[in-house]
Amino acid sequence: MNEPFSLLQADAAFSVERSRRDSETGLLDRVDQQQQRFAIIHQAAIGISVPRSYQRNIRFDAACQELAEAGLPVDVRLSGGGVVPQAPGVINLHLAYPIAANYPLEHAESQYIGLCELIARALADYGIHATYQPVQGSFCDGRFNLAVDGKKIAGTAQYWRRNRTATTPSFSLLSHAVILVNSDSAALTAMANKFEAALHSTVRYAPEKTTSVMELLGAPVADFEQRLLQQLQNPPI
């Protein structure tokens, strides 16, 4: 049986005075020092989250300014992947915990699968059957999306950092997911496309490739965060 995760308040870990990347770094520092398993569940303000790789685009700064003026601030995260729109109704789950390992690749897939299983269990409480798979055409596509009938409902990402203070080979892992709960899939996709257009990129995402809990059930749900909390007490990872 895996140890439960300790819940941290989002406003304590993700301060408005710090960037997303700095906040995530601070969370990993805490794992390094305390060797505990932490979880954060929150809904971010409206905006766009991107991996550091996007900063290599020569139009990145101009695109960020353009979107900020349109009320869509861009924040850079540690993990990889692609463009992730944020808005009310989009739930972010961040897990940060230590793993004894020589190489991350030996464990990355099992940690992805465990995260997907945890979220799938919460979705199953609503009668939603989700499986992990790529969904071509969705924003921030990857092998370990969660999908329902071929439509993405959640995305996952990881960032591994070696714990240099540990006496044995050890990493601190940031494993996180974005879950579309009470959100408008078409509106989110339009936000992601707006950023790609600002970059003068030819990449565009298809709104019909994503869905949300609200769209599947035909009504918003009020207790999804509580469902996640229950799963964090007996997690599959």
C-alpha positions, 0 to 999 in steps of 0.5 A: 500500500502506498502512503497517502499524500499530504494536501498543501494549500495552493496559495501557500505553494503557488504564490502570486509573487512567484512565477509558476516555475519558481513555485514548482522549484520551491515545491521540489525543494520541500520534497528534497528536504522533508522527503514527504509526499505532497499534493496540491489541488487548485483551479488556476486563473485564466491564462496559458501554461507552456513548457520552457521549450516554447521560449526558444521561439523568436516570437515568444516574448511578443506572443506573451505580450499580445496575449497578456493584452488580451487578458490571457497571461502566459506562464512557464512551467518546469515540465514538458508537453505543449500549450495548456489553457487554464480557466475556471473549471479546469482542475490542476492536480500536482503531486510531488514526492521522492523516488529512490532511483538511479535513472528516471526512465526506469520509473517514468511510465509506471508513475504516469500510469499510476497518476492516470489510474488515480484520476480515472478512479475519480472519474469513475465515481460519475460513471465516466470510463477513461483510459490513457491514450494519445489524442491526435489534434488535442492541445498538449497531446501525449501518450498519457492523456486520459480520454473518453470515447477518443476525446481528451479529458485530462493531460499529464506531465512530469518533471524529475530532479535529482536530490543532490542532498540524498545519501543514496540515488534519489529524485524528487518528482513533480507529477501533475495533471490538468483535468477538464471538469466544469469547462468549455472544451471549445473555448479552451481550444480557442485559447490554445490556438490563439497562442499558437497564432501569436507565435506565427505557428501553423499548429492548430488544435481541434475542439472536437478532440476534447471534452469535460466532465460537465459536457459528458454529464450535461451539468456541472459537478461540485465535488470533483476535488473531494473525489480526488482527495479521497483517491489521494488517501489510498493512491495507486502510486 
